Amino acid sequence: MSIGHTLLGLLESGPRHGYDLKRSFDDQFGRDRPLHYGQVYSTMSRLLKNGLVVVDGVEAGGGPERKRYAITEAGVTDVGRWLAQPESPEPYLQSTLYTKVVIALLTGRSAADLLDAQRAEHLRMMRDLTARKREGDLADQLICDHALFHLEADLRWLELTAARLDRLATAIRR
């Protein structure tokens, strides 16, 4: 996820302080991994330097000055370009899980046990996500669906790999 573009998109509705941006980001996108304030302010500093935002106002308070940021036309254009650009699919051609299966086979350990343990962990995560999806709002439901579909694909791969372990063991020992 592009944090800079996301913060710019949040600014399109109007100028905001850094803490407001953090709160909006966390509410919409960061439920599982909220942004740190330092990350917000370092990103805003970079966006300011690149001419994508301006300081719309500064308020003095008991602590440090509070800057209110506004998106520039260049920022709006940048967000539009980002939204129009499709994301590259991530096929995970060299996944850690595949590496573990091969290393288990090469070292004489049980790749089948590794796959069984991984299957159990995937199923546990799927149960947790399904419960979260039932209790969550629409955003949670969509986020959980995305994760569940990926976990289902992983489970299909685990089953296929388990069925081919003997052939894989023979192939890697050549």
PyMOL commands that place a pseudoatom at each C-alpha (Angstrom):
pseudoatom trace, name=CA, resn=MET, resi=1, chain=A, elem=C, hetatm=0, pos=[0.000, 0.000, 0.000]
pseudoatom trace, name=CA, resn=SER, resi=2, chain=A, elem=C, hetatm=0, pos=[1.263, 3.451, -0.841]
pseudoatom trace, name=CA, resn=ILE, resi=3, chain=A, elem=C, hetatm=0, pos=[0.896, 5.419, 2.375]
pseudoatom trace, name=CA, resn=GLY, resi=4, chain=A, elem=C, hetatm=0, pos=[1.710, 8.690, 0.615]
pseudoatom trace, name=CA, resn=HIS, resi=5, chain=A, elem=C, hetatm=0, pos=[-0.996, 8.208, -1.996]
pseudoatom trace, name=CA, resn=THR, resi=6, chain=A, elem=C, hetatm=0, pos=[-3.463, 7.090, 0.638]
pseudoatom trace, name=CA, resn=LEU, resi=7, chain=A, elem=C, hetatm=0, pos=[-2.825, 10.199, 2.734]
pseudoatom trace, name=CA, resn=LEU, resi=8, chain=A, elem=C, hetatm=0, pos=[-3.138, 12.370, -0.388]
pseudoatom trace, name=CA, resn=GLY, resi=9, chain=A, elem=C, hetatm=0, pos=[-6.462, 10.699, -1.173]
pseudoatom trace, name=CA, resn=LEU, resi=10, chain=A, elem=C, hetatm=0, pos=[-7.679, 11.428, 2.344]
pseudoatom trace, name=CA, resn=LEU, resi=11, chain=A, elem=C, hetatm=0, pos=[-6.692, 15.081, 1.890]
pseudoatom trace, name=CA, resn=GLU, resi=12, chain=A, elem=C, hetatm=0, pos=[-8.872, 15.449, -1.222]
pseudoatom trace, name=CA, resn=SER, resi=13, chain=A, elem=C, hetatm=0, pos=[-11.913, 15.888, 1.034]
pseudoatom trace, name=CA, resn=GLY, resi=14, chain=A, elem=C, hetatm=0, pos=[-10.291, 18.920, 2.645]
pseudoatom trace, name=CA, resn=PRO, resi=15, chain=A, elem=C, hetatm=0, pos=[-7.308, 20.142, 4.680]
pseudoatom trace, name=CA, resn=ARG, resi=16, chain=A, elem=C, hetatm=0, pos=[-6.404, 18.153, 7.792]
pseudoatom trace, name=CA, resn=HIS, resi=17, chain=A, elem=C, hetatm=0, pos=[-3.891, 18.022, 10.594]
pseudoatom trace, name=CA, resn=GLY, resi=18, chain=A, elem=C, hetatm=0, pos=[-1.472, 15.115, 10.771]
pseudoatom trace, name=CA, resn=TYR, resi=19, chain=A, elem=C, hetatm=0, pos=[-3.269, 13.516, 13.702]
pseudoatom trace, name=CA, resn=ASP, resi=20, chain=A, elem=C, hetatm=0, pos=[-6.571, 13.679, 11.772]
pseudoatom trace, name=CA, resn=LEU, resi=21, chain=A, elem=C, hetatm=0, pos=[-4.906, 11.947, 8.825]
pseudoatom trace, name=CA, resn=LYS, resi=22, chain=A, elem=C, hetatm=0, pos=[-3.552, 9.231, 11.113]
pseudoatom trace, name=CA, resn=ARG, resi=23, chain=A, elem=C, hetatm=0, pos=[-6.948, 8.667, 12.688]
pseudoatom trace, name=CA, resn=SER, resi=24, chain=A, elem=C, hetatm=0, pos=[-8.703, 8.487, 9.288]
pseudoatom trace, name=CA, resn=PHE, resi=25, chain=A, elem=C, hetatm=0, pos=[-6.030, 6.157, 7.913]
pseudoatom trace, name=CA, resn=ASP, resi=26, chain=A, elem=C, hetatm=0, pos=[-6.249, 3.865, 10.935]
pseudoatom trace, name=CA, resn=ASP, resi=27, chain=A, elem=C, hetatm=0, pos=[-10.058, 3.809, 10.825]
pseudoatom trace, name=CA, resn=GLN, resi=28, chain=A, elem=C, hetatm=0, pos=[-10.194, 2.946, 7.123]
pseudoatom trace, name=CA, resn=PHE, resi=29, chain=A, elem=C, hetatm=0, pos=[-7.025, 0.956, 6.431]
pseudoatom trace, name=CA, resn=GLY, resi=30, chain=A, elem=C, hetatm=0, pos=[-4.913, 0.391, 9.521]
pseudoatom trace, name=CA, resn=ARG, resi=31, chain=A, elem=C, hetatm=0, pos=[-7.108, -1.644, 11.810]
pseudoatom trace, name=CA, resn=ASP, resi=32, chain=A, elem=C, hetatm=0, pos=[-4.534, -4.401, 12.024]
pseudoatom trace, name=CA, resn=ARG, resi=33, chain=A, elem=C, hetatm=0, pos=[-1.467, -2.199, 11.537]
pseudoatom trace, name=CA, resn=PRO, resi=34, chain=A, elem=C, hetatm=0, pos=[-2.042, 1.424, 12.554]
pseudoatom trace, name=CA, resn=LEU, resi=35, chain=A, elem=C, hetatm=0, pos=[0.346, 4.087, 11.347]
pseudoatom trace, name=CA, resn=HIS, resi=36, chain=A, elem=C, hetatm=0, pos=[2.861, 5.575, 13.711]
pseudoatom trace, name=CA, resn=TYR, resi=37, chain=A, elem=C, hetatm=0, pos=[2.702, 9.343, 14.072]
pseudoatom trace, name=CA, resn=GLY, resi=38, chain=A, elem=C, hetatm=0, pos=[6.305, 9.591, 12.921]
pseudoatom trace, name=CA, resn=GLN, resi=39, chain=A, elem=C, hetatm=0, pos=[5.399, 7.803, 9.710]
pseudoatom trace, name=CA, resn=VAL, resi=40, chain=A, elem=C, hetatm=0, pos=[2.572, 10.251, 9.043]
pseudoatom trace, name=CA, resn=TYR, resi=41, chain=A, elem=C, hetatm=0, pos=[4.767, 13.303, 9.595]
pseudoatom trace, name=CA, resn=SER, resi=42, chain=A, elem=C, hetatm=0, pos=[7.738, 11.970, 7.634]
pseudoatom trace, name=CA, resn=THR, resi=43, chain=A, elem=C, hetatm=0, pos=[5.398, 11.130, 4.742]
pseudoatom trace, name=CA, resn=MET, resi=44, chain=A, elem=C, hetatm=0, pos=[3.790, 14.582, 4.912]
pseudoatom trace, name=CA, resn=SER, resi=45, chain=A, elem=C, hetatm=0, pos=[7.256, 16.172, 4.909]
pseudoatom trace, name=CA, resn=ARG, resi=46, chain=A, elem=C, hetatm=0, pos=[8.161, 14.251, 1.737]
pseudoatom trace, name=CA, resn=LEU, resi=47, chain=A, elem=C, hetatm=0, pos=[4.842, 15.154, 0.081]
pseudoatom trace, name=CA, resn=LEU, resi=48, chain=A, elem=C, hetatm=0, pos=[5.419, 18.802, 1.014]
pseudoatom trace, name=CA, resn=LYS, resi=49, chain=A, elem=C, hetatm=0, pos=[8.935, 18.732, -0.440]
pseudoatom trace, name=CA, resn=ASN, resi=50, chain=A, elem=C, hetatm=0, pos=[7.586, 17.150, -3.664]
pseudoatom trace, name=CA, resn=GLY, resi=51, chain=A, elem=C, hetatm=0, pos=[4.905, 19.842, -4.041]
pseudoatom trace, name=CA, resn=LEU, resi=52, chain=A, elem=C, hetatm=0, pos=[1.983, 17.445, -3.578]
pseudoatom trace, name=CA, resn=VAL, resi=53, chain=A, elem=C, hetatm=0, pos=[0.735, 19.166, -0.412]
pseudoatom trace, name=CA, resn=VAL, resi=54, chain=A, elem=C, hetatm=0, pos=[1.052, 22.610, 1.124]
pseudoatom trace, name=CA, resn=VAL, resi=55, chain=A, elem=C, hetatm=0, pos=[0.771, 23.816, 4.693]
pseudoatom trace, name=CA, resn=ASP, resi=56, chain=A, elem=C, hetatm=0, pos=[-2.693, 25.366, 4.805]
pseudoatom trace, name=CA, resn=GLY, resi=57, chain=A, elem=C, hetatm=0, pos=[-2.352, 26.765, 8.291]
pseudoatom trace, name=CA, resn=VAL, resi=58, chain=A, elem=C, hetatm=0, pos=[-0.368, 26.571, 11.494]
pseudoatom trace, name=CA, resn=GLU, resi=59, chain=A, elem=C, hetatm=0, pos=[-1.888, 26.660, 14.956]
pseudoatom trace, name=CA, resn=ALA, resi=60, chain=A, elem=C, hetatm=0, pos=[0.129, 27.424, 18.041]
pseudoatom trace, name=CA, resn=GLY, resi=61, chain=A, elem=C, hetatm=0, pos=[-0.709, 25.471, 21.130]
pseudoatom trace, name=CA, resn=GLY, resi=62, chain=A, elem=C, hetatm=0, pos=[0.752, 24.312, 24.388]
pseudoatom trace, name=CA, resn=GLY, resi=63, chain=A, elem=C, hetatm=0, pos=[3.099, 22.005, 22.495]
pseudoatom trace, name=CA, resn=PRO, resi=64, chain=A, elem=C, hetatm=0, pos=[4.579, 22.032, 19.033]
pseudoatom trace, name=CA, resn=GLU, resi=65, chain=A, elem=C, hetatm=0, pos=[2.859, 23.944, 16.247]
pseudoatom trace, name=CA, resn=ARG, resi=66, chain=A, elem=C, hetatm=0, pos=[0.081, 22.006, 14.536]
pseudoatom trace, name=CA, resn=LYS, resi=67, chain=A, elem=C, hetatm=0, pos=[0.241, 22.153, 10.761]
pseudoatom trace, name=CA, resn=ARG, resi=68, chain=A, elem=C, hetatm=0, pos=[-2.832, 21.707, 8.624]
pseudoatom trace, name=CA, resn=TYR, resi=69, chain=A, elem=C, hetatm=0, pos=[-2.060, 20.181, 5.229]
pseudoatom trace, name=CA, resn=ALA, resi=70, chain=A, elem=C, hetatm=0, pos=[-3.935, 20.618, 1.947]
pseudoatom trace, name=CA, resn=ILE, resi=71, chain=A, elem=C, hetatm=0, pos=[-3.474, 18.730, -1.296]
pseudoatom trace, name=CA, resn=THR, resi=72, chain=A, elem=C, hetatm=0, pos=[-2.218, 20.641, -4.345]
pseudoatom trace, name=CA, resn=GLU, resi=73, chain=A, elem=C, hetatm=0, pos=[-3.375, 20.210, -7.949]
pseudoatom trace, name=CA, resn=ALA, resi=74, chain=A, elem=C, hetatm=0, pos=[-0.183, 18.211, -8.536]
pseudoatom trace, name=CA, resn=GLY, resi=75, chain=A, elem=C, hetatm=0, pos=[-1.209, 15.999, -5.615]
pseudoatom trace, name=CA, resn=VAL, resi=76, chain=A, elem=C, hetatm=0, pos=[-4.694, 15.458, -7.063]
pseudoatom trace, name=CA, resn=THR, resi=77, chain=A, elem=C, hetatm=0, pos=[-3.136, 14.553, -10.416]
pseudoatom trace, name=CA, resn=ASP, resi=78, chain=A, elem=C, hetatm=0, pos=[-0.722, 12.156, -8.704]
pseudoatom trace, name=CA, resn=VAL, resi=79, chain=A, elem=C, hetatm=0, pos=[-3.549, 10.379, -6.853]
pseudoatom trace, name=CA, resn=GLY, resi=80, chain=A, elem=C, hetatm=0, pos=[-5.487, 10.080, -10.121]
pseudoatom trace, name=CA, resn=ARG, resi=81, chain=A, elem=C, hetatm=0, pos=[-2.485, 8.481, -11.846]
pseudoatom trace, name=CA, resn=TRP, resi=82, chain=A, elem=C, hetatm=0, pos=[-1.978, 6.099, -8.927]
pseudoatom trace, name=CA, resn=LEU, resi=83, chain=A, elem=C, hetatm=0, pos=[-5.635, 5.044, -8.929]
pseudoatom trace, name=CA, resn=ALA, resi=84, chain=A, elem=C, hetatm=0, pos=[-5.612, 4.480, -12.699]
pseudoatom trace, name=CA, resn=GLN, resi=85, chain=A, elem=C, hetatm=0, pos=[-2.475, 2.285, -12.606]
pseudoatom trace, name=CA, resn=PRO, resi=86, chain=A, elem=C, hetatm=0, pos=[-3.310, -1.417, -12.052]
pseudoatom trace, name=CA, resn=GLU, resi=87, chain=A, elem=C, hetatm=0, pos=[-1.353, -3.125, -9.289]
pseudoatom trace, name=CA, resn=SER, resi=88, chain=A, elem=C, hetatm=0, pos=[1.039, -5.864, -10.341]
pseudoatom trace, name=CA, resn=PRO, resi=89, chain=A, elem=C, hetatm=0, pos=[-0.232, -9.270, -9.246]
pseudoatom trace, name=CA, resn=GLU, resi=90, chain=A, elem=C, hetatm=0, pos=[2.077, -10.888, -6.729]
pseudoatom trace, name=CA, resn=PRO, resi=91, chain=A, elem=C, hetatm=0, pos=[2.472, -14.525, -7.765]
pseudoatom trace, name=CA, resn=TYR, resi=92, chain=A, elem=C, hetatm=0, pos=[4.877, -15.485, -4.932]
pseudoatom trace, name=CA, resn=LEU, resi=93, chain=A, elem=C, hetatm=0, pos=[6.978, -17.656, -7.231]
pseudoatom trace, name=CA, resn=GLN, resi=94, chain=A, elem=C, hetatm=0, pos=[9.580, -18.264, -4.522]
pseudoatom trace, name=CA, resn=SER, resi=95, chain=A, elem=C, hetatm=0, pos=[7.572, -18.435, -1.333]
pseudoatom trace, name=CA, resn=THR, resi=96, chain=A, elem=C, hetatm=0, pos=[9.039, -19.224, 2.056]
pseudoatom trace, name=CA, resn=LEU, resi=97, chain=A, elem=C, hetatm=0, pos=[6.659, -22.158, 2.331]
pseudoatom trace, name=CA, resn=TYR, resi=98, chain=A, elem=C, hetatm=0, pos=[7.971, -23.762, -0.872]
pseudoatom trace, name=CA, resn=THR, resi=99, chain=A, elem=C, hetatm=0, pos=[11.524, -23.215, 0.363]
pseudoatom trace, name=CA, resn=LYS, resi=100, chain=A, elem=C, hetatm=0, pos=[10.713, -24.937, 3.663]
pseudoatom trace, name=CA, resn=VAL, resi=101, chain=A, elem=C, hetatm=0, pos=[9.227, -27.942, 1.819]
pseudoatom trace, name=CA, resn=VAL, resi=102, chain=A, elem=C, hetatm=0, pos=[12.345, -28.332, -0.323]
pseudoatom trace, name=CA, resn=ILE, resi=103, chain=A, elem=C, hetatm=0, pos=[14.713, -27.898, 2.643]
pseudoatom trace, name=CA, resn=ALA, resi=104, chain=A, elem=C, hetatm=0, pos=[12.723, -30.472, 4.637]
pseudoatom trace, name=CA, resn=LEU, resi=105, chain=A, elem=C, hetatm=0, pos=[13.061, -32.939, 1.782]
pseudoatom trace, name=CA, resn=LEU, resi=106, chain=A, elem=C, hetatm=0, pos=[16.753, -32.205, 1.274]
pseudoatom trace, name=CA, resn=THR, resi=107, chain=A, elem=C, hetatm=0, pos=[17.522, -32.655, 4.973]
pseudoatom trace, name=CA, resn=GLY, resi=108, chain=A, elem=C, hetatm=0, pos=[15.482, -35.817, 5.465]
pseudoatom trace, name=CA, resn=ARG, resi=109, chain=A, elem=C, hetatm=0, pos=[12.816, -34.173, 7.572]
pseudoatom trace, name=CA, resn=SER, resi=110, chain=A, elem=C, hetatm=0, pos=[9.113, -34.763, 7.046]
pseudoatom trace, name=CA, resn=ALA, resi=111, chain=A, elem=C, hetatm=0, pos=[7.745, -32.373, 4.459]
pseudoatom trace, name=CA, resn=ALA, resi=112, chain=A, elem=C, hetatm=0, pos=[4.338, -34.004, 4.965]
pseudoatom trace, name=CA, resn=ASP, resi=113, chain=A, elem=C, hetatm=0, pos=[4.384, -33.017, 8.659]
pseudoatom trace, name=CA, resn=LEU, resi=114, chain=A, elem=C, hetatm=0, pos=[5.395, -29.484, 7.679]
pseudoatom trace, name=CA, resn=LEU, resi=115, chain=A, elem=C, hetatm=0, pos=[2.484, -29.296, 5.208]
pseudoatom trace, name=CA, resn=ASP, resi=116, chain=A, elem=C, hetatm=0, pos=[0.064, -30.698, 7.806]
pseudoatom trace, name=CA, resn=ALA, resi=117, chain=A, elem=C, hetatm=0, pos=[1.156, -28.116, 10.381]
pseudoatom trace, name=CA, resn=GLN, resi=118, chain=A, elem=C, hetatm=0, pos=[0.845, -25.345, 7.809]
pseudoatom trace, name=CA, resn=ARG, resi=119, chain=A, elem=C, hetatm=0, pos=[-2.618, -26.565, 6.776]
pseudoatom trace, name=CA, resn=ALA, resi=120, chain=A, elem=C, hetatm=0, pos=[-3.712, -26.481, 10.437]
pseudoatom trace, name=CA, resn=GLU, resi=121, chain=A, elem=C, hetatm=0, pos=[-2.371, -22.915, 10.804]
pseudoatom trace, name=CA, resn=HIS, resi=122, chain=A, elem=C, hetatm=0, pos=[-4.169, -21.797, 7.640]
pseudoatom trace, name=CA, resn=LEU, resi=123, chain=A, elem=C, hetatm=0, pos=[-7.431, -23.338, 8.858]
pseudoatom trace, name=CA, resn=ARG, resi=124, chain=A, elem=C, hetatm=0, pos=[-7.031, -21.639, 12.260]
pseudoatom trace, name=CA, resn=MET, resi=125, chain=A, elem=C, hetatm=0, pos=[-6.509, -18.286, 10.552]
pseudoatom trace, name=CA, resn=MET, resi=126, chain=A, elem=C, hetatm=0, pos=[-9.515, -18.899, 8.296]
pseudoatom trace, name=CA, resn=ARG, resi=127, chain=A, elem=C, hetatm=0, pos=[-11.702, -19.585, 11.358]
pseudoatom trace, name=CA, resn=ASP, resi=128, chain=A, elem=C, hetatm=0, pos=[-10.489, -16.347, 12.997]
pseudoatom trace, name=CA, resn=LEU, resi=129, chain=A, elem=C, hetatm=0, pos=[-11.141, -14.332, 9.829]
pseudoatom trace, name=CA, resn=THR, resi=130, chain=A, elem=C, hetatm=0, pos=[-14.573, -15.890, 9.370]
pseudoatom trace, name=CA, resn=ALA, resi=131, chain=A, elem=C, hetatm=0, pos=[-15.512, -14.902, 12.932]
pseudoatom trace, name=CA, resn=ARG, resi=132, chain=A, elem=C, hetatm=0, pos=[-14.178, -11.379, 12.377]
pseudoatom trace, name=CA, resn=LYS, resi=133, chain=A, elem=C, hetatm=0, pos=[-16.106, -11.170, 9.104]
pseudoatom trace, name=CA, resn=ARG, resi=134, chain=A, elem=C, hetatm=0, pos=[-19.379, -12.146, 10.826]
pseudoatom trace, name=CA, resn=GLU, resi=135, chain=A, elem=C, hetatm=0, pos=[-18.945, -9.448, 13.483]
pseudoatom trace, name=CA, resn=GLY, resi=136, chain=A, elem=C, hetatm=0, pos=[-17.407, -6.753, 11.297]
pseudoatom trace, name=CA, resn=ASP, resi=137, chain=A, elem=C, hetatm=0, pos=[-18.689, -3.920, 9.204]
pseudoatom trace, name=CA, resn=LEU, resi=138, chain=A, elem=C, hetatm=0, pos=[-18.572, -3.957, 5.412]
pseudoatom trace, name=CA, resn=ALA, resi=139, chain=A, elem=C, hetatm=0, pos=[-14.913, -2.866, 5.331]
pseudoatom trace, name=CA, resn=ASP, resi=140, chain=A, elem=C, hetatm=0, pos=[-13.952, -5.738, 7.647]
pseudoatom trace, name=CA, resn=GLN, resi=141, chain=A, elem=C, hetatm=0, pos=[-16.002, -8.158, 5.560]
pseudoatom trace, name=CA, resn=LEU, resi=142, chain=A, elem=C, hetatm=0, pos=[-14.232, -7.131, 2.352]
pseudoatom trace, name=CA, resn=ILE, resi=143, chain=A, elem=C, hetatm=0, pos=[-10.784, -7.240, 3.960]
pseudoatom trace, name=CA, resn=CYS, resi=144, chain=A, elem=C, hetatm=0, pos=[-11.515, -10.668, 5.442]
pseudoatom trace, name=CA, resn=ASP, resi=145, chain=A, elem=C, hetatm=0, pos=[-12.860, -11.958, 2.115]
pseudoatom trace, name=CA, resn=HIS, resi=146, chain=A, elem=C, hetatm=0, pos=[-9.630, -10.901, 0.402]
pseudoatom trace, name=CA, resn=ALA, resi=147, chain=A, elem=C, hetatm=0, pos=[-7.529, -12.722, 2.995]
pseudoatom trace, name=CA, resn=LEU, resi=148, chain=A, elem=C, hetatm=0, pos=[-9.796, -15.791, 2.962]
pseudoatom trace, name=CA, resn=PHE, resi=149, chain=A, elem=C, hetatm=0, pos=[-9.560, -16.143, -0.813]
pseudoatom trace, name=CA, resn=HIS, resi=150, chain=A, elem=C, hetatm=0, pos=[-5.759, -16.047, -0.581]
pseudoatom trace, name=CA, resn=LEU, resi=151, chain=A, elem=C, hetatm=0, pos=[-5.765, -18.613, 2.210]
pseudoatom trace, name=CA, resn=GLU, resi=152, chain=A, elem=C, hetatm=0, pos=[-8.047, -20.878, 0.152]
pseudoatom trace, name=CA, resn=ALA, resi=153, chain=A, elem=C, hetatm=0, pos=[-5.584, -20.693, -2.746]
pseudoatom trace, name=CA, resn=ASP, resi=154, chain=A, elem=C, hetatm=0, pos=[-2.758, -21.538, -0.337]
pseudoatom trace, name=CA, resn=LEU, resi=155, chain=A, elem=C, hetatm=0, pos=[-4.726, -24.543, 0.920]
pseudoatom trace, name=CA, resn=ARG, resi=156, chain=A, elem=C, hetatm=0, pos=[-5.163, -25.788, -2.650]
pseudoatom trace, name=CA, resn=TRP, resi=157, chain=A, elem=C, hetatm=0, pos=[-1.407, -25.461, -3.128]
pseudoatom trace, name=CA, resn=LEU, resi=158, chain=A, elem=C, hetatm=0, pos=[-0.740, -27.322, 0.135]
pseudoatom trace, name=CA, resn=GLU, resi=159, chain=A, elem=C, hetatm=0, pos=[-2.961, -30.209, -0.985]
pseudoatom trace, name=CA, resn=LEU, resi=160, chain=A, elem=C, hetatm=0, pos=[-1.403, -30.353, -4.442]
pseudoatom trace, name=CA, resn=THR, resi=161, chain=A, elem=C, hetatm=0, pos=[2.112, -30.255, -3.001]
pseudoatom trace, name=CA, resn=ALA, resi=162, chain=A, elem=C, hetatm=0, pos=[1.288, -33.003, -0.483]
pseudoatom trace, name=CA, resn=ALA, resi=163, chain=A, elem=C, hetatm=0, pos=[0.048, -35.163, -3.354]
pseudoatom trace, name=CA, resn=ARG, resi=164, chain=A, elem=C, hetatm=0, pos=[3.306, -34.557, -5.266]
pseudoatom trace, name=CA, resn=LEU, resi=165, chain=A, elem=C, hetatm=0, pos=[5.838, -34.872, -2.428]
pseudoatom trace, name=CA, resn=ASP, resi=166, chain=A, elem=C, hetatm=0, pos=[7.340, -38.133, -3.696]
pseudoatom trace, name=CA, resn=ARG, resi=167, chain=A, elem=C, hetatm=0, pos=[7.837, -36.702, -7.177]
pseudoatom trace, name=CA, resn=LEU, resi=168, chain=A, elem=C, hetatm=0, pos=[9.296, -33.475, -5.754]
pseudoatom trace, name=CA, resn=ALA, resi=169, chain=A, elem=C, hetatm=0, pos=[11.708, -35.419, -3.540]
pseudoatom trace, name=CA, resn=THR, resi=170, chain=A, elem=C, hetatm=0, pos=[12.923, -37.388, -6.548]
pseudoatom trace, name=CA, resn=ALA, resi=171, chain=A, elem=C, hetatm=0, pos=[13.265, -34.265, -8.699]
pseudoatom trace, name=CA, resn=ILE, resi=172, chain=A, elem=C, hetatm=0, pos=[15.328, -32.252, -6.180]
pseudoatom trace, name=CA, resn=ARG, resi=173, chain=A, elem=C, hetatm=0, pos=[17.726, -35.105, -5.419]
pseudoatom trace, name=CA, resn=ARG, resi=174, chain=A, elem=C, hetatm=0, pos=[18.861, -35.465, -9.047]
for i in range(1, 174): cmd.bond("trace and resi %d" % i, "trace and resi %d" % (i + 1))
show_as sticks, trace
zoom trace
